[in-house]
Amino acid sequence: MKDFVLTVQCPSRRGIVAAIASFLAEQGCNITDSAQFDDPQTENFFMRITFRSETGTDLESLRRGFEPVSRPFDMDHAFHDAAHRTRVLLMVSNFGHCLNDLLYRWKIGALPIDIVGVVSNHLTYQKLIVNNDIPFHHIKVTKENKPEAEARLMSIVEDTGAELVVLARYMQILSDAVCSRMSGRVINIHHSFLPSFKGANPYKQAFERGVKLIGATAHYVTADLDEGPIIEQDIVRITHAQSPEDYVSLGRDVEAQVLAKAIHAHIHHRVFLNGNKTIVFPASPGSYASERMG
């Protein structure tokens, strides 16, 4: 028996759930988990179903057979093999806490992905990456060579078959062209002090203003800097007794956890773009153990 995931997004109307359930039953499939949301603002319907084929139905047969079902509802849908491991390209600069955290989760199986390479504009983590038997790509970025650097980046994406790019504290701004081309396939992480504390040393700025909460935001990258659809956020409370160094340490911890959770949601097809927002369904029972991170 094989496990699959079906994601559906379409205008809201009567009969969607019944049509999907009937199709899966006819194909000899058993639904193991289902989540749905009807957005009254956009009048769009979102659904994620995990199911098991008990008759050996393959992915292509499901895709072909579902077309007549989806057409009357104008469904944007996709079938996924639940065993497929998303091919991920990581990008990092000089802050390694998110990179190290992702590598650890990947090693212990908490983040079931295939890391196809790491791109960096510095050589700081070259040895770490090579020692993990992961291809390392050094792409130096300057104002003068940015078009060439991005062309090389996109070449690496294509050559590796990367399905997702993760900016694990990569401190370079991607061009509008790259953001557009990779829409919905690039995840970034940053502190949640924006726009209050921009530039260098945001945690020092926060300390000087007596901030009581430190947070982090993971989002899809768009041409609007740090304003893409949010996937995951979290906070940690701090007190007046903590030092600027404590702020940095706590900030790094929450950034790492939020980024990992966002990636986990993406690779399990739990995230739906909904205009400038996202719909994020909770983890299904089969993946709950690996969702409990940190």
Sequence and secondary structure as in RCSB ss.txt:
>XXXX:A:sequence
MKDFVLTVQCPSRRGIVAAIASFLAEQGCNITDSAQFDDPQTENFFMRITFRSETGTDLESLRRGFEPVSRPFDM
DHAFHDAAHRTRVLLMVSNFGHCLNDLLYRWKIGALPIDIVGVVSNHLTYQKLIVNNDIPFHHIKVTKENKPEAE
ARLMSIVEDTGAELVVLARYMQILSDAVCSRMSGRVINIHHSFLPSFKGANPYKQAFERGVKLIGATAHYVTADL
DEGPIIEQDIVRITHAQSPEDYVSLGRDVEAQVLAKAIHAHIHHRVFLNGNKTIVFPASPGSYASERMG
>XXXX:A:secstr
 EEEEEEEEEE  TTHHHHHHHHHHHTTEEEEEEEEEEETTTTEEEEEEEEEESS   HHHHHHHHHHHHGGGT 
EEEEEETT  EEEEEEE S  HHHHHHHHHHHHTSS EEEEEEEESSSTTHHHHHHTT  EEE    TTTHHHHH
HHHHHHHHHHT SEEEESS  S   HHHHHHTTTSEEEEEETTTTTS SS HHHHHHHTT  EEEEEEEE  SST
T S EEEEEEEE  TT  HHHHHHHHHHHHHHHHHHHHHHHHTT EEEETTEEEE    GGGHHHH   
